[in-house]
Amino acid sequence: MTPKLLADLVLAVHAAWVAFNVLGPLWCWNRPAWRAAHVATLGLTVMFMAFTGGCPLTDLERRLLARTGPGAAYAGGFIAHYLEKVVYWDVSPGALGAATGAWFVLWLGIYAWMWRRGHPRG
C-alpha cells in the first residue's frame, strides 16, 4: 500500500473514532453493551490528550502524508485541521482537551445513572 492510501485509511479510522466519541450516545442509548465501548473510547481519547498532548492517529497520518511529498503533512491537530475548513474554528489543544474531558465525564455520569436506575435495556 502506498503512504497516501495508508494515510487515507488512517483518516477514515480517525473520523470514525471522532464520530463515535461525539455521536456515540445516539447509538448507545438503548444498547448497553455499546456503552462500555463508548466510555472506553472517550477515556482513551482523554488519556492520550492528557498524557501525550496529542493523538497517535494524527501523528501517524502526518508521518504517512510526509512520506508522500514535501508539504503534504499538516500542522496542528486532526479536528482543528479538518473542521477549521468547515466552521473556521480556532481551537487550542487545551480547550479541545477540556471539552473532551467534560464530554467523557458527562457520558460516564449519564451511563452510570442509567445503569443504577435500571434504564430499559440497560
Buried (B, 14 or more C-beta within 10 A) or exposed (E): EEBBEBBBEBBEEBBEBBEBBEEBBEBBBEEBEBBEBBBEBBEBBBEBBEEEEBBEBBEBBBBBBBBBEEEBBBEEBBBBBBBBEEEEEEBEBEEBBEEBBEBBEEBBEBBEEBEEEEBEEB
